[in-house]
């Protein structure tokens, strides 16, 4: 169990206090064309946050926003969704944050100062020269990296962050699709200009005569995640508000010293875990007196020095390993049965069944989204971990889906009894972001929740093997984030669990799971 140290403070609607912009999050409207290379495009819905462009090739649209002077330790984020039939390659789609002429000129890019990015590179715009649009004549800051395959006519979720630290500006961009396509970039440079009052998009010639549509284009301004206190704790009892709400505690009352489940441990002790430090994997549930279901309350096990998250009297029934199978390279994990599929979600389904002896397991994406299997097979951005790791092949591959719906796991044929569930959540991604552990930006992690019905049973934060995560490919089993909990089953129908990712504040949120195990506890 972990706290939400990675979740940004809630963003408010645009507010001005004594002329200064406070926490802000608002739609971008009022779009105009500033470039139409073929003189035959049409901009529609320009007064909304979801503009559209017909015959999109060689066009650029911009919008004025409330002027922001980036303060030290603050950042401005542009995000939204774009769908088009053309290819993204060779810089065909570019997004930018600028200080632009006021009023905007009907054509040209002279006077635009800022940063823009495509899926390939990031550039600085100084606004000088005879510029035909704001996205030409820029100085390249650096190239990015991409994984997966772009799919035309599928939404592209984009994000461009401009962050100030002293006199340094850092641009962070991401372009991603639900099928797993991901292009990211991060570049920093010394700056002397920190005003942003315009956002813009460029559509290259590669889009041909296709129709292009945006959805929910927004800007947000606030303190950078790296410098703000990211834990919301209204009652100051040491537990994040979100954590308290999940487990039925009161975020407005100091109940850290109380015990919701009466197991001899206070709510705060359960949140902090055995070592007294949250988010290290040894926390227990404040809503379940016996987290591992072995008959000994969590408080009793802590006193005896036994592990309150590992049952002492459990019989392992089976395990499931999610394995990417469209590229050779990673064998299945021993002691686990395999559910496999392609990196290309179009080749997969939203539902998979596995028969194991007298039991059956059903894994499904509850909103019907096809699952996507990713991992170290043929993917240079991911690796097969080594070290003192018995689950090395298991955690190389994983199933990825969107966080809002996640997965439903159903077990059929189980008799009445107490069962112990354990799942694994790490992306073998070795790049500069968090991969499928990503939340609001490539630098922040998501959180995974497990529910049985409406009750939250456990939560954990997935990680990756890259520099923002564990920063190593030599792992041990204790470094793998896990969901671990016990629950009672009455034997009537299937035992059903819902796993989902939460608190990805940005345009796209992800959920990942490498595999899971099920145990039955002796009564």
VOTORDREN-902681 format. One line per field, with one value per residue (C-alpha): residue number from 1; residue in three letters; chain; z, x, y. Coordinates in steps of 0.05 Angstrom, whole numbers, plus 5000, padded with zeros to 4 digits. Each point is the difference from the previous one (the first is absolute). Example, Ala and Ser with C-alpha at 12.3 -4.5 7.8 and 13.67 -1.06 7.14 Angstrom:
2
num	c(1, 2)
residu	c(Ala, Ser)
chaine	c(A, A)
up	c(5156, 4987)
east	c(5246, 5027)
north	c(4910, 5069)
//
This chain:
523
num	c(1, 2, 3, 4, 5, 6, 7, 8, 9, 10, 11, 12, 13, 14, 15, 16, 17, 18, 19, 20, 21, 22, 23, 24, 25, 26, 27, 28, 29, 30, 31, 32, 33, 34, 35, 36, 37, 38, 39, 40, 41, 42, 43, 44, 45, 46, 47, 48, 49, 50, 51, 52, 53, 54, 55, 56, 57, 58, 59, 60, 61, 62, 63, 64, 65, 66, 67, 68, 69, 70, 71, 72, 73, 74, 75, 76, 77, 78, 79, 80, 81, 82, 83, 84, 85, 86, 87, 88, 89, 90, 91, 92, 93, 94, 95, 96, 97, 98, 99, 100, 101, 102, 103, 104, 105, 106, 107, 108, 109, 110, 111, 112, 113, 114, 115, 116, 117, 118, 119, 120, 121, 122, 123, 124, 125, 126, 127, 128, 129, 130, 131, 132, 133, 134, 135, 136, 137, 138, 139, 140, 141, 142, 143, 144, 145, 146, 147, 148, 149, 150, 151, 152, 153, 154, 155, 156, 157, 158, 159, 160, 161, 162, 163, 164, 165, 166, 167, 168, 169, 170, 171, 172, 173, 174, 175, 176, 177, 178, 179, 180, 181, 182, 183, 184, 185, 186, 187, 188, 189, 190, 191, 192, 193, 194, 195, 196, 197, 198, 199, 200, 201, 202, 203, 204, 205, 206, 207, 208, 209, 210, 211, 212, 213, 214, 215, 216, 217, 218, 219, 220, 221, 222, 223, 224, 225, 226, 227, 228, 229, 230, 231, 232, 233, 234, 235, 236, 237, 238, 239, 240, 241, 242, 243, 244, 245, 246, 247, 248, 249, 250, 251, 252, 253, 254, 255, 256, 257, 258, 259, 260, 261, 262, 263, 264, 265, 266, 267, 268, 269, 270, 271, 272, 273, 274, 275, 276, 277, 278, 279, 280, 281, 282, 283, 284, 285, 286, 287, 288, 289, 290, 291, 292, 293, 294, 295, 296, 297, 298, 299, 300, 301, 302, 303, 304, 305, 306, 307, 308, 309, 310, 311, 312, 313, 314, 315, 316, 317, 318, 319, 320, 321, 322, 323, 324, 325, 326, 327, 328, 329, 330, 331, 332, 333, 334, 335, 336, 337, 338, 339, 340, 341, 342, 343, 344, 345, 346, 347, 348, 349, 350, 351, 352, 353, 354, 355, 356, 357, 358, 359, 360, 361, 362, 363, 364, 365, 366, 367, 368, 369, 370, 371, 372, 373, 374, 375, 376, 377, 378, 379, 380, 381, 382, 383, 384, 385, 386, 387, 388, 389, 390, 391, 392, 393, 394, 395, 396, 397, 398, 399, 400, 401, 402, 403, 404, 405, 406, 407, 408, 409, 410, 411, 412, 413, 414, 415, 416, 417, 418, 419, 420, 421, 422, 423, 424, 425, 426, 427, 428, 429, 430, 431, 432, 433, 434, 435, 436, 437, 438, 439, 440, 441, 442, 443, 444, 445, 446, 447, 448, 449, 450, 451, 452, 453, 454, 455, 456, 457, 458, 459, 460, 461, 462, 463, 464, 465, 466, 467, 468, 469, 470, 471, 472, 473, 474, 475, 476, 477, 478, 479, 480, 481, 482, 483, 484, 485, 486, 487, 488, 489, 490, 491, 492, 493, 494, 495, 496, 497, 498, 499, 500, 501, 502, 503, 504, 505, 506, 507, 508, 509, 510, 511, 512, 513, 514, 515, 516, 517, 518, 519, 520, 521, 522, 523)
residu	c(Unk, Unk, Unk, Unk, Unk, Unk, Unk, Unk, Unk, Unk, Unk, Unk, Unk, Unk, Unk, Unk, Unk, Unk, Unk, Unk, Unk, Unk, Unk, Unk, Unk, Unk, Unk, Unk, Unk, Unk, Unk, Unk, Unk, Unk, Unk, Unk, Unk, Unk, Unk, Unk, Unk, Unk, Unk, Unk, Unk, Unk, Unk, Unk, Unk, Unk, Unk, Unk, Unk, Unk, Unk, Unk, Unk, Unk, Unk, Unk, Unk, Unk, Unk, Unk, Unk, Unk, Unk, Unk, Unk, Unk, Unk, Unk, Unk, Unk, Unk, Unk, Unk, Unk, Unk, Unk, Unk, Unk, Unk, Unk, Unk, Unk, Unk, Unk, Unk, Unk, Unk, Unk, Unk, Unk, Unk, Unk, Unk, Unk, Unk, Unk, Unk, Unk, Unk, Unk, Unk, Unk, Unk, Unk, Unk, Unk, Unk, Unk, Unk, Unk, Unk, Unk, Unk, Unk, Unk, Unk, Unk, Unk, Unk, Unk, Unk, Unk, Unk, Unk, Unk, Unk, Unk, Unk, Unk, Unk, Unk, Unk, Unk, Unk, Unk, Unk, Unk, Unk, Unk, Unk, Unk, Unk, Unk, Unk, Unk, Unk, Unk, Unk, Unk, Unk, Unk, Unk, Unk, Unk, Unk, Unk, Unk, Unk, Unk, Unk, Unk, Unk, Unk, Unk, Unk, Unk, Unk, Unk, Unk, Unk, Unk, Unk, Unk, Unk, Unk, Unk, Unk, Unk, Unk, Unk, Unk, Unk, Unk, Unk, Unk, Unk, Unk, Unk, Unk, Unk, Unk, Unk, Unk, Unk, Unk, Unk, Unk, Unk, Unk, Unk, Unk, Unk, Unk, Unk, Unk, Unk, Unk, Unk, Unk, Unk, Unk, Unk, Unk, Unk, Unk, Unk, Unk, Unk, Unk, Unk, Unk, Unk, Unk, Unk, Unk, Unk, Unk, Unk, Unk, Unk, Unk, Unk, Unk, Unk, Unk, Unk, Unk, Unk, Unk, Unk, Unk, Unk, Unk, Unk, Unk, Unk, Unk, Unk, Unk, Unk, Unk, Unk, Unk, Unk, Unk, Unk, Unk, Unk, Unk, Unk, Unk, Unk, Unk, Unk, Unk, Unk, Unk, Unk, Unk, Unk, Unk, Unk, Unk, Unk, Unk, Unk, Unk, Unk, Unk, Unk, Unk, Unk, Unk, Unk, Unk, Unk, Unk, Unk, Unk, Unk, Unk, Unk, Unk, Unk, Unk, Unk, Unk, Unk, Unk, Unk, Unk, Unk, Unk, Unk, Unk, Unk, Unk, Unk, Unk, Unk, Unk, Unk, Unk, Unk, Unk, Unk, Unk, Unk, Unk, Unk, Unk, Unk, Unk, Unk, Unk, Unk, Unk, Unk, Unk, Unk, Unk, Unk, Unk, Unk, Unk, Unk, Unk, Unk, Unk, Unk, Unk, Unk, Unk, Unk, Unk, Unk, Unk, Unk, Unk, Unk, Unk, Unk, Unk, Unk, Unk, Unk, Unk, Unk, Unk, Unk, Unk, Unk, Unk, Unk, Unk, Unk, Unk, Unk, Unk, Unk, Unk, Unk, Unk, Unk, Unk, Unk, Unk, Unk, Unk, Unk, Unk, Unk, Unk, Unk, Unk, Unk, Unk, Unk, Unk, Unk, Unk, Unk, Unk, Unk, Unk, Unk, Unk, Unk, Unk, Unk, Unk, Unk, Unk, Unk, Unk, Unk, Unk, Unk, Unk, Unk, Unk, Unk, Unk, Unk, Unk, Unk, Unk, Unk, Unk, Unk, Unk, Unk, Unk, Unk, Unk, Unk, Unk, Unk, Unk, Unk, Unk, Unk, Unk, Unk, Unk, Unk, Unk, Unk, Unk, Unk, Unk, Unk, Unk, Unk, Unk, Unk, Unk, Unk, Unk, Unk, Unk, Unk, Unk, Unk, Unk, Unk, Unk, Unk, Unk, Unk, Unk, Unk, Unk, Unk, Unk, Unk, Unk, Unk, Unk, Unk, Unk, Unk, Unk, Unk, Unk, Unk, Unk, Unk, Unk, Unk, Unk, Unk, Unk, Unk, Unk, Unk, Unk, Unk, Unk, Unk, Unk, Unk, Unk, Unk, Unk, Unk, Unk, Unk, Unk, Unk, Unk, Unk, Unk, Unk, Unk, Unk, Unk, Unk, Unk, Unk, Unk, Unk, Unk, Unk, Unk, Unk, Unk, Unk, Unk)
chaine	c(A, A, A, A, A, A, A, A, A, A, A, A, A, A, A, A, A, A, A, A, A, A, A, A, A, A, A, A, A, A, A, A, A, A, A, A, A, A, A, A, A, A, A, A, A, A, A, A, A, A, A, A, A, A, A, A, A, A, A, A, A, A, A, A, A, A, A, A, A, A, A, A, A, A, A, A, A, A, A, A, A, A, A, A, A, A, A, A, A, A, A, A, A, A, A, A, A, A, A, A, A, A, A, A, A, A, A, A, A, A, A, A, A, A, A, A, A, A, A, A, A, A, A, A, A, A, A, A, A, A, A, A, A, A, A, A, A, A, A, A, A, A, A, A, A, A, A, A, A, A, A, A, A, A, A, A, A, A, A, A, A, A, A, A, A, A, A, A, A, A, A, A, A, A, A, A, A, A, A, A, A, A, A, A, A, A, A, A, A, A, A, A, A, A, A, A, A, A, A, A, A, A, A, A, A, A, A, A, A, A, A, A, A, A, A, A, A, A, A, A, A, A, A, A, A, A, A, A, A, A, A, A, A, A, A, A, A, A, A, A, A, A, A, A, A, A, A, A, A, A, A, A, A, A, A, A, A, A, A, A, A, A, A, A, A, A, A, A, A, A, A, A, A, A, A, A, A, A, A, A, A, A, A, A, A, A, A, A, A, A, A, A, A, A, A, A, A, A, A, A, A, A, A, A, A, A, A, A, A, A, A, A, A, A, A, A, A, A, A, A, A, A, A, A, A, A, A, A, A, A, A, A, A, A, A, A, A, A, A, A, A, A, A, A, A, A, A, A, A, A, A, A, A, A, A, A, A, A, A, A, A, A, A, A, A, A, A, A, A, A, A, A, A, A, A, A, A, A, A, A, A, A, A, A, A, A, A, A, A, A, A, A, A, A, A, A, A, A, A, A, A, A, A, A, A, A, A, A, A, A, A, A, A, A, A, A, A, A, A, A, A, A, A, A, A, A, A, A, A, A, A, A, A, A, A, A, A, A, A, A, A, A, A, A, A, A, A, A, A, A, A, A, A, A, A, A, A, A, A, A, A, A, A, A, A, A, A, A, A, A, A, A, A, A, A, A, A, A, A, A, A, A, A, A, A, A, A, A, A, A, A, A, A, A, A, A, A, A, A, A, A, A, A, A, A, A, A, A, A, A, A, A, A, A, A, A, A, A, A, A, A, A, A)
up	c(5000, 4982, 5008, 4943, 5004, 4924, 4990, 4985, 5041, 4969, 4948, 5006, 4946, 4976, 5059, 5003, 5067, 5000, 4926, 5008, 4971, 5056, 4991, 4931, 4954, 4942, 4930, 4940, 4952, 4948, 4946, 4936, 4939, 4990, 4944, 4942, 4951, 4949, 5012, 5003, 5073, 5045, 5075, 5037, 5074, 5010, 5059, 5039, 5032, 4946, 4933, 4934, 4934, 4933, 4947, 5058, 4961, 5005, 5052, 5067, 5052, 5063, 5059, 5050, 5073, 5063, 5002, 5049, 5024, 5022, 5071, 5029, 5020, 4957, 4936, 4944, 4968, 4933, 4990, 4957, 4949, 4924, 4948, 4926, 4943, 4983, 5028, 5059, 4974, 4975, 5046, 4966, 5066, 5044, 5064, 5029, 5058, 4979, 5016, 4936, 4969, 5026, 4962, 4962, 4927, 4947, 4971, 5017, 5062, 5012, 5073, 5029, 5058, 5036, 4993, 4954, 4993, 4953, 5012, 4975, 5029, 5042, 4975, 5028, 4960, 5002, 4953, 4953, 4925, 4946, 5032, 4962, 5064, 5074, 4991, 4950, 5010, 5071, 5033, 5015, 5074, 4993, 4973, 5040, 5001, 4978, 5010, 4970, 4934, 4984, 4978, 4952, 5017, 5073, 5053, 5016, 5072, 5002, 5055, 5000, 5066, 5008, 5068, 5030, 5050, 5010, 4931, 4970, 4961, 4990, 4947, 5009, 4945, 4991, 4943, 5014, 4978, 5036, 4959, 5035, 4951, 5041, 4979, 5054, 5004, 5054, 4987, 5042, 4980, 5030, 4989, 5009, 4977, 5044, 4972, 4968, 4971, 4939, 4983, 4930, 4956, 4932, 4952, 4947, 4928, 5019, 5025, 4927, 4993, 5065, 5052, 5066, 5066, 5069, 5067, 5068, 4988, 5067, 5035, 5073, 5042, 5069, 5043, 4971, 5028, 5021, 5047, 5027, 5061, 4962, 5058, 5014, 5074, 5023, 5071, 5007, 5029, 4957, 4949, 4931, 4989, 4941, 5041, 5055, 4951, 4967, 5066, 5033, 5047, 5009, 4966, 5041, 5069, 5032, 5004, 4993, 5072, 4993, 4972, 4948, 4999, 5073, 4987, 5052, 4950, 4991, 4931, 4994, 5019, 4944, 4950, 5019, 5004, 5039, 4985, 5016, 4929, 4951, 4930, 5015, 4990, 5072, 5015, 5022, 4988, 5052, 4980, 5009, 5067, 4969, 4935, 4979, 5027, 5038, 5065, 5036, 5003, 4971, 5069, 5028, 4941, 5009, 5074, 4982, 4944, 4945, 4934, 5003, 4924, 4989, 5024, 5039, 4982, 4926, 4943, 4932, 4949, 4937, 4968, 4935, 4959, 4947, 4943, 4935, 4945, 4934, 5006, 5026, 5057, 5068, 5023, 5048, 5075, 5033, 5048, 4961, 4946, 4941, 4969, 4939, 4945, 4953, 5010, 4947, 5036, 4934, 5000, 5071, 5035, 5063, 5034, 5014, 5034, 5031, 5025, 5056, 5025, 5033, 4998, 4946, 4998, 4959, 4989, 4965, 4986, 5026, 4947, 4943, 4983, 4969, 5045, 4981, 5018, 5006, 5024, 4985, 4938, 4941, 5038, 5009, 5052, 5047, 5029, 5033, 5072, 5034, 5072, 5059, 4967, 4996, 4960, 4946, 4940, 5033, 5009, 4931, 4967, 5020, 4979, 4990, 4997, 5018, 5074, 5002, 4990, 5012, 5005, 5030, 5023, 5014, 5030, 4986, 5037, 5067, 5062, 5059, 5041, 5011, 4941, 4994, 4936, 4979, 4936, 4971, 4969, 4968, 4929, 4974, 4965, 5005, 4968, 5031, 5022, 5039, 4939, 5019, 5072, 4978, 5029, 4983, 4967, 4982, 5066, 5047, 5018, 5000, 5057, 4993, 5041, 5013, 5016, 5017, 4986, 5027, 5052, 4990, 5022, 4984, 4959, 4974, 4953, 4939, 4979, 4943, 4991, 4971, 5033, 5030, 5029, 5028, 4953, 4993, 4962, 5057, 5046, 5058, 5013, 5056, 4952, 4959, 5020, 5020, 5018, 5058, 5038, 5026, 4991, 5016, 4945, 5014, 4943, 4963, 4929, 4980, 5045, 4965, 5009, 4966, 4990, 4973, 4997, 5031, 5007, 4932, 4997, 4927, 4934, 5003, 5058, 4998, 5038, 4998, 5029, 4989, 5030, 5063, 5047, 5041, 5065, 5044, 5075, 5047, 5048)
east	c(5000, 5025, 4983, 4990, 5064, 5000, 4931, 4997, 4958, 4931, 4999, 4947, 4965, 5037, 5006, 5034, 5024, 5027, 5015, 5040, 4978, 4989, 4986, 4967, 4970, 4957, 4976, 5034, 4950, 5000, 5042, 5023, 5039, 5069, 5023, 4964, 5052, 4950, 4947, 4944, 4993, 4941, 5002, 4936, 4980, 5054, 4963, 5005, 5054, 4989, 5015, 5003, 5036, 4979, 5054, 5049, 5065, 5045, 4959, 5014, 4950, 5013, 4962, 5013, 4998, 5004, 5072, 5045, 5069, 5031, 5025, 5059, 4976, 4936, 4979, 4948, 4969, 4965, 4961, 4945, 4981, 5008, 4975, 5021, 5010, 5071, 5066, 5035, 5070, 5048, 4971, 4931, 4965, 5031, 4975, 5027, 4998, 5017, 5002, 4968, 4984, 4938, 4955, 5015, 5017, 4960, 5061, 5073, 5041, 5042, 5002, 4984, 5047, 4994, 5007, 4968, 5005, 4983, 5004, 5072, 5032, 4993, 5019, 5007, 4966, 5032, 4949, 5051, 5005, 4948, 4959, 4940, 4971, 5020, 5028, 5055, 5071, 5007, 5066, 5002, 5009, 5003, 4967, 4952, 4987, 4940, 4975, 4942, 4965, 4956, 4930, 4964, 4929, 5012, 5003, 5068, 5004, 5052, 5031, 5052, 5026, 5043, 5034, 5043, 5057, 5040, 5019, 4993, 4939, 4985, 4953, 4968, 4958, 4961, 4958, 4965, 4943, 4959, 5034, 5066, 5032, 5042, 5048, 5033, 5051, 5031, 5048, 5026, 5032, 5020, 4945, 4986, 4928, 4946, 4934, 4949, 4934, 4987, 4994, 5004, 4999, 5031, 4973, 5051, 4993, 5000, 4928, 4978, 4926, 4980, 4951, 5033, 4964, 5021, 4967, 5006, 5060, 5020, 5054, 5019, 5047, 5027, 5059, 5045, 4992, 5073, 4993, 4929, 4976, 4963, 4962, 4931, 4987, 4945, 4996, 5075, 4997, 5058, 4956, 4983, 4927, 4993, 5026, 4950, 4942, 5019, 4998, 4940, 5039, 4982, 5048, 4972, 5011, 5066, 4989, 5072, 5002, 4935, 4994, 4945, 5007, 5018, 5062, 5044, 5033, 4980, 4978, 5064, 5043, 4966, 5013, 5073, 5013, 5050, 5060, 4961, 5009, 4942, 5007, 5052, 4954, 4991, 4936, 4935, 4927, 4967, 4932, 5018, 5024, 5037, 5030, 5028, 4940, 5042, 4961, 5048, 4982, 5050, 5017, 5014, 5046, 5038, 5011, 5023, 5046, 4963, 4979, 4928, 4997, 5022, 4954, 5033, 4949, 4986, 4997, 5018, 4947, 5029, 5032, 4989, 5056, 4982, 5049, 5010, 5002, 5007, 5075, 5045, 5048, 4968, 4979, 4942, 5013, 5005, 4942, 4954, 4949, 5002, 4950, 5034, 4985, 5029, 5029, 4949, 4934, 4962, 5022, 4974, 4933, 4973, 4989, 5044, 4984, 5047, 4981, 5045, 4978, 4932, 5004, 4989, 5027, 4969, 5039, 4963, 5002, 4932, 4986, 5019, 5067, 5047, 5058, 5071, 5059, 5068, 5069, 5072, 4987, 5025, 4992, 5067, 4969, 4987, 5046, 4998, 5022, 5054, 5025, 4971, 4932, 4958, 4947, 5046, 4960, 4934, 5015, 5032, 4931, 4935, 4929, 4987, 4933, 4969, 4994, 4928, 4975, 5059, 4988, 4948, 5027, 4949, 5014, 4950, 4995, 5026, 4967, 4982, 5061, 5052, 5046, 5065, 5014, 5067, 5015, 5063, 5005, 5065, 5016, 5066, 5007, 5071, 4988, 4995, 4927, 4957, 4970, 4934, 5011, 4991, 4947, 4992, 5068, 5057, 5033, 4943, 4975, 4929, 4965, 4966, 4938, 4969, 4926, 4951, 4932, 5002, 5053, 5073, 5045, 5070, 5039, 5071, 5042, 5030, 5070, 5049, 5073, 5021, 5034, 4935, 4984, 5048, 5056, 5026, 4986, 5028, 4941, 4976, 4929, 4989, 5009, 4939, 4937, 4946, 4927, 4991, 4936, 4954, 4925, 4941, 4962, 4932, 5006, 4939, 5021, 5068, 5047, 5007, 5053, 5008, 5069, 5009, 5049, 4982, 5026, 5031, 4983, 5018, 4970, 5015, 5002, 5026, 4993, 5050, 5005, 5054, 4962, 4968, 4994, 4943, 5007, 4948, 5008, 4990, 4942)
north	c(5000, 5068, 5073, 5047, 5039, 5001, 5031, 5074, 5047, 5008, 5055, 5054, 5040, 5063, 5048, 5068, 5026, 5071, 4992, 4935, 4933, 4949, 4925, 4996, 4948, 5023, 4983, 5031, 5033, 5055, 4966, 5035, 4978, 5033, 4954, 4966, 4976, 4973, 5055, 4948, 4980, 5016, 5011, 4982, 5001, 5052, 5031, 4934, 4958, 4948, 5034, 4962, 5012, 4973, 4988, 5006, 4996, 5061, 5037, 5033, 5024, 5040, 5027, 5056, 4980, 5043, 5024, 4962, 5021, 4935, 5008, 4961, 4930, 5004, 4966, 5009, 4938, 4995, 4935, 4970, 4948, 5001, 4951, 5000, 4951, 5021, 4977, 5034, 4989, 5053, 5053, 5001, 5018, 5054, 5032, 5066, 5049, 5071, 5074, 5026, 5068, 5034, 5004, 4936, 5011, 4962, 4966, 4988, 4982, 5062, 5021, 4932, 4982, 4933, 4925, 4949, 4925, 4943, 4926, 5003, 5063, 5063, 5069, 5071, 5055, 5070, 5031, 5033, 4996, 4996, 4944, 4973, 4970, 4994, 4930, 5015, 5027, 4972, 4979, 4925, 4985, 4925, 4936, 4957, 4925, 4959, 4929, 4962, 5016, 5060, 4982, 5048, 5020, 4984, 5056, 5029, 5026, 5056, 5040, 5056, 5025, 5063, 5002, 5054, 4991, 5063, 5025, 4930, 4978, 4926, 4975, 4931, 4970, 4936, 4972, 4934, 4955, 4947, 4945, 5016, 5048, 5049, 5056, 5041, 5056, 5043, 5058, 5058, 5066, 5068, 5051, 5074, 5001, 4968, 5027, 4953, 5026, 4956, 4926, 4971, 4939, 4984, 4948, 4979, 4981, 4926, 5008, 5008, 5017, 4966, 5026, 5018, 5007, 5023, 4985, 5033, 5045, 5030, 5039, 4994, 5043, 4986, 4981, 4947, 4930, 4999, 5060, 4996, 4961, 4947, 4968, 5028, 4988, 5047, 4972, 4995, 4930, 4974, 4963, 5029, 5019, 4953, 4941, 5015, 5005, 4933, 4963, 5034, 5046, 5073, 5049, 5058, 4967, 4980, 4925, 4979, 4974, 4960, 4929, 4991, 4924, 4990, 4958, 5034, 5046, 5073, 5024, 5040, 4939, 4960, 5056, 5006, 4925, 4959, 5046, 5063, 5028, 5001, 4972, 4947, 4939, 4976, 5039, 4965, 5016, 5045, 4970, 4926, 4973, 4941, 5024, 4932, 4960, 4949, 5006, 5048, 5074, 5049, 5028, 4930, 4984, 5065, 4982, 4930, 5025, 4961, 5031, 5025, 4999, 4928, 4944, 4944, 4946, 5011, 4950, 5028, 4983, 5032, 5061, 5038, 5031, 5052, 4990, 5037, 4948, 5037, 5006, 4945, 5014, 4988, 4931, 4991, 5000, 4932, 4983, 5047, 4985, 5048, 5048, 5030, 5050, 5051, 5070, 5021, 5005, 4993, 4926, 4988, 4997, 5031, 4933, 4939, 4934, 4949, 4931, 4973, 4932, 5008, 5076, 5052, 5071, 5056, 5065, 5056, 5074, 5021, 5053, 4955, 5030, 4949, 4982, 5015, 4955, 5035, 4982, 4986, 4958, 5040, 5066, 5036, 5047, 4941, 4946, 4932, 5013, 4960, 4995, 4961, 4998, 4937, 5037, 5028, 4975, 5015, 5074, 5009, 4999, 5031, 5017, 5074, 5034, 5067, 5015, 5023, 4929, 4955, 4925, 4954, 4932, 4945, 4932, 4944, 4934, 5024, 4969, 5043, 5022, 5052, 5017, 5040, 5039, 5029, 5039, 5033, 5070, 5022, 5024, 4974, 5067, 5029, 5068, 5069, 4996, 4950, 4965, 4968, 5019, 5072, 5046, 5074, 5006, 4954, 5020, 4979, 4931, 4974, 4962, 4932, 4983, 4932, 4996, 4944, 5031, 5070, 4985, 5020, 4943, 5026, 5050, 5005, 5044, 4966, 5020, 4987, 4982, 5067, 5060, 5027, 4932, 4948, 5022, 4929, 4936, 4957, 4990, 4958, 4979, 5049, 5058, 4980, 5040, 4951, 4999, 4950, 4985, 4946, 4996, 4954, 4964, 4969, 4950, 5029, 5017, 5028, 5038, 5067, 5054, 5068, 5029, 5071, 5057, 5067, 5071, 5009, 5074, 5011, 4981, 4925, 4953, 4929, 4935, 4943, 4930, 4948, 4941, 4974, 4941, 4971, 4961, 4966, 5006, 4941, 5009)
//
